[in-house]
Amino acid sequence: MYEYMAEISLPLPFTDEFLSLVPRQRAVVNKLMNEGVIISYALSIESGKLWINLLAESEDKVDALIESFPIADFISYNTHKLTFHNSINFKIPEFSVN
């Protein structure tokens, strides 16, 4: 498995049709996060960007996953295979001697 970052451009301004898909999109993302496929999901409404870090066997698998999203018809994206991804959430807690 490899870690990828998907950089997604959202349609600005948001249309009613696009906004109607948001609840389904959130449900899919929550499911994939619970399964450990999506590691992080960040959104900037102001810039119309979405960043997703995820685990996959290949870039083709990433493409297939993104293209299965409810919002897929409204977005464009680029994927990047990551060499590493550090996050404070992944730090090992310090050992306490008390």
PyMOL commands that set and color helices and strands:
alter all, ss='L'
color gray80, all
select helices_A, chain A and resi 16-20+22-34+59-67+72-74+88-90
alter helices_A, ss='H'
color red, helices_A
select strands_A, chain A and resi 2-9+38-44+49-56+76-81
alter strands_A, ss='S'
color yellow, strands_A
deselect
rebuild
show_as cartoon
